Amino acid sequence: MARKNVGVVTGTMPGEGNEELLTMRSPVNMVPSQPKKNKGRRSFLSACFAFRTESMNMGSQQKVSQATGTSQYSSKLQEALDKFDTGSNDSQPVSHFYCFDGNVEKFLRFTIPREGVPLLEKLHSRYGDFTAECRLGNMAGSMFLKLLSAILLDICRVPLKDLDITRVYEWRDALKEVLATGFDVRFLLGHLRHMIVEFHNPPPEQELAELEATITKKEAELLELRARKDRLAVACSSFGVGSCFDHILI
């Protein structure tokens, strides 16, 4: 039987996937590469890798969002801030915010309910004379300062954790009315806006609980370490004291 020369085999074996193997064994007739096929294969692999990478990134972002609630809080916060910045309604009456007892006192050149005087004095001390640009007379100016006092007293009795965003919008509308008369209360509007941010970003209570648990655990470990140190100190101080027979009796 004639011996076949493997070195000149240039054919392929259809259906068996040995095309590359046979052409590599044939040093005489090398089959030229197929750049179009290889290029398509590389493009397909690159697309698969890019899709896998994008999927992993989206999955990681989704996990972070679910763990922290960042996207949910951001959307709600942005919606509330946009409504605060652009919305405006008719102001509520004074009695909607606070009911005064009828007694009045002087504040600068105005006459206002006595319950509001301490709060207005604090604002005057902290932010300066916010009434300086007001051109209203005593009667009209006192009426708007009464509204401002009612807003401040209402703000004082609402805890931040129980804040109602609708109430904040009512405060905003009333403050804008006071601002329009010449009382410079823009700083109060800024504080209301910051109040919305704080309300939508409360401190992480779960993290606080975890830290407290970790501290408790570390304190217990510290007590155990101190006890071990004390036992070791006693052992070191008693080592070598007395005869060998004495140590038998210990």
Wavefront OBJ file of the C-alpha trace (Angstrom):
o trace
v 0.000 0.000 0.000
v 1.372 3.393 -1.005
v 2.216 5.734 1.838
v 0.275 8.998 1.865
v 2.128 12.263 2.164
v 0.422 14.187 4.969
v 2.462 17.254 4.180
v 0.623 17.946 0.919
v -2.929 17.502 2.192
v -4.868 20.628 1.386
v -8.437 19.319 1.485
v -10.931 19.678 4.256
v -13.230 17.301 6.061
v -16.729 18.723 5.770
v -18.951 18.555 8.793
v -16.159 17.608 11.181
v -14.727 21.037 11.934
v -11.116 20.018 11.092
v -10.412 22.632 8.432
v -7.850 24.563 10.470
v -6.196 21.378 11.719
v -5.636 19.971 8.200
v -4.369 23.190 6.674
v -1.893 23.632 9.538
v -0.521 20.161 8.857
v 0.016 21.034 5.226
v 3.267 22.987 4.873
v 3.170 22.743 1.107
v -0.208 24.201 0.290
v -1.286 26.627 3.025
v -4.922 27.589 2.763
v -5.190 31.401 2.911
v -6.965 32.913 5.894
v -10.508 34.152 5.617
v -10.408 37.701 6.934
v -14.113 38.343 6.452
v -15.066 35.316 8.516
v -12.548 36.100 11.292
v -13.549 39.740 11.321
v -17.189 38.810 11.701
v -16.314 36.427 14.492
v -14.321 39.104 16.320
v -17.188 41.573 15.939
v -19.629 39.020 17.303
v -17.393 38.286 20.314
v -16.896 42.005 20.964
v -20.634 42.572 20.861
v -21.221 39.709 23.289
v -18.578 41.049 25.673
v -20.019 44.572 25.506
v -23.538 43.275 26.164
v -22.333 41.213 29.114
v -20.427 44.179 30.579
v -23.424 46.486 30.197
v -25.701 43.906 31.828
v -23.327 43.522 34.774
v -23.115 47.288 35.235
v -26.889 47.666 35.105
v -27.270 44.852 37.606
v -24.775 46.446 39.988
v -26.471 49.834 39.739
v -29.845 48.230 40.370
v -28.533 46.475 43.484
v -27.049 49.707 44.826
v -30.280 51.549 44.130
v -32.332 48.878 45.882
v -29.977 48.838 48.869
v -29.805 52.584 49.375
v -33.050 53.820 47.844
v -31.056 56.618 46.215
v -32.957 56.791 42.931
v -36.339 56.723 44.658
v -35.415 59.449 47.148
v -33.818 61.575 44.427
v -36.909 61.529 42.234
v -39.258 62.345 45.113
v -36.946 65.059 46.406
v -36.528 66.653 42.990
v -40.276 66.616 42.449
v -40.866 68.290 45.819
v -38.191 70.938 45.177
v -39.522 71.700 41.708
v -42.999 72.147 43.131
v -41.627 74.370 45.902
v -39.689 76.555 43.451
v -42.376 76.949 40.792
v -45.691 76.536 42.601
v -47.703 79.329 44.137
v -51.201 79.525 45.586
v -53.301 82.021 47.488
v -52.154 82.441 51.065
v -54.161 80.926 53.902
v -55.591 83.245 56.608
v -53.760 83.819 59.881
v -56.120 81.553 61.823
v -55.152 78.637 59.578
v -51.670 78.687 61.106
v -52.233 79.945 64.656
v -54.936 81.400 66.898
v -53.699 84.327 68.995
v -55.078 85.267 72.406
v -55.648 88.909 71.438
v -52.882 90.570 73.471
v -50.444 92.715 71.506
v -46.980 94.199 71.999
v -44.662 96.508 70.119
v -42.027 95.154 67.756
v -39.955 97.949 66.253
v -42.569 100.360 64.812
v -45.279 97.721 64.509
v -47.884 96.273 66.859
v -48.222 92.497 66.760
v -49.576 89.622 68.910
v -47.347 89.086 71.900
v -46.823 85.373 71.136
v -44.895 86.292 68.007
v -42.613 88.939 69.511
v -39.915 86.554 70.883
v -39.621 84.774 67.523
v -39.411 87.993 65.523
v -36.788 89.342 67.925
v -34.690 86.219 67.392
v -34.913 86.647 63.627
v -34.007 90.335 63.960
v -30.971 89.460 66.089
v -29.823 86.684 63.750
v -30.539 88.147 60.303
v -30.754 91.881 60.896
v -33.645 94.253 60.283
v -35.788 92.399 57.737
v -38.425 95.186 58.033
v -36.164 97.952 56.719
v -37.490 97.869 53.127
v -41.158 97.796 54.131
v -42.992 101.005 53.167
v -46.312 100.063 54.745
v -47.763 101.957 57.657
v -48.236 100.585 61.146
v -51.662 99.105 60.534
v -50.951 97.309 57.244
v -47.420 96.324 58.234
v -48.596 94.948 61.571
v -51.165 92.820 59.755
v -48.497 91.119 57.652
v -46.169 90.710 60.619
v -49.069 89.018 62.383
v -49.245 86.567 59.474
v -45.481 86.050 59.694
v -45.750 85.399 63.432
v -48.487 82.817 62.839
v -46.279 81.015 60.307
v -43.315 80.940 62.689
v -45.420 79.651 65.588
v -46.849 76.936 63.354
v -43.350 75.934 62.232
v -42.222 75.725 65.860
v -44.822 73.133 66.801
v -44.230 70.743 63.868
v -41.462 68.115 64.366
v -39.349 67.497 61.274
v -40.186 63.775 61.259
v -43.915 64.639 61.118
v -43.495 67.264 58.421
v -46.317 67.514 55.895
v -45.073 68.753 52.527
v -48.461 70.316 51.839
v -47.994 72.393 54.982
v -44.598 73.542 53.733
v -46.207 74.771 50.522
v -48.738 76.719 52.597
v -45.916 78.327 54.576
v -44.204 79.181 51.286
v -47.303 80.866 49.858
v -47.822 82.963 52.996
v -44.141 83.945 53.143
v -44.237 85.043 49.505
v -47.153 87.301 50.354
v -45.195 88.774 53.269
v -42.150 89.172 51.020
v -44.192 91.064 48.424
v -45.027 93.759 50.981
v -41.367 94.612 51.568
v -40.441 92.367 54.502
v -37.233 90.606 53.462
v -37.991 87.013 54.487
v -36.102 85.326 51.653
v -33.898 83.591 54.222
v -36.997 81.845 55.601
v -37.901 80.570 52.138
v -34.374 79.203 51.849
v -34.743 77.409 55.169
v -38.060 75.893 54.081
v -36.387 74.552 50.948
v -33.588 73.037 53.014
v -36.230 71.559 55.317
v -37.631 69.609 52.358
v -34.166 68.222 51.587
v -33.695 67.087 55.187
v -37.148 65.506 55.266
v -36.410 63.404 52.165
v -32.935 62.402 53.377
v -33.352 61.194 56.956
v -30.339 59.756 58.827
v -29.852 56.017 58.142
v -31.380 54.375 61.222
v -30.290 50.908 60.101
v -26.651 51.983 59.951
v -26.971 53.496 63.428
v -28.376 50.224 64.793
v -25.545 48.255 63.180
v -22.952 50.590 64.687
v -24.516 50.250 68.132
v -24.455 46.438 67.817
v -20.811 46.536 66.719
v -19.870 48.779 69.646
v -21.615 46.435 72.096
v -19.757 43.461 70.649
v -16.406 45.245 70.772
v -17.004 46.317 74.366
v -17.643 42.674 75.351
v -14.463 41.623 73.544
v -12.553 44.374 75.338
v -13.785 43.131 78.728
v -12.659 39.614 77.862
v -9.239 40.897 76.805
v -8.873 42.831 80.062
v -9.769 39.708 82.056
v -7.195 37.650 80.141
v -4.599 40.347 80.723
v -5.300 40.321 84.467
v -4.985 36.527 84.624
v -1.732 36.656 82.682
v -0.374 39.397 84.957
v -1.115 37.270 88.035
v 0.566 34.264 86.439
v 3.646 36.292 85.531
v 3.963 37.780 89.007
v 3.722 34.376 90.712
v 6.078 32.580 88.339
v 9.300 31.467 90.050
v 8.063 32.279 93.540
v 8.565 29.476 96.058
v 10.169 26.063 95.632
v 9.364 23.528 92.986
v 7.464 21.543 95.627
v 5.276 24.567 96.289
v 4.276 24.609 92.641
v 3.195 20.983 92.922
v 0.692 22.047 95.556
v -0.752 24.876 93.470
l 1 2 3 4 5 6 7 8 9 10 11 12 13 14 15 16 17 18 19 20 21 22 23 24 25 26 27 28 29 30 31 32 33 34 35 36 37 38 39 40 41 42 43 44 45 46 47 48 49 50 51 52 53 54 55 56 57 58 59 60 61 62 63 64 65 66 67 68 69 70 71 72 73 74 75 76 77 78 79 80 81 82 83 84 85 86 87 88 89 90 91 92 93 94 95 96 97 98 99 100 101 102 103 104 105 106 107 108 109 110 111 112 113 114 115 116 117 118 119 120 121 122 123 124 125 126 127 128 129 130 131 132 133 134 135 136 137 138 139 140 141 142 143 144 145 146 147 148 149 150 151 152 153 154 155 156 157 158 159 160 161 162 163 164 165 166 167 168 169 170 171 172 173 174 175 176 177 178 179 180 181 182 183 184 185 186 187 188 189 190 191 192 193 194 195 196 197 198 199 200 201 202 203 204 205 206 207 208 209 210 211 212 213 214 215 216 217 218 219 220 221 222 223 224 225 226 227 228 229 230 231 232 233 234 235 236 237 238 239 240 241 242 243 244 245 246 247 248 249 250
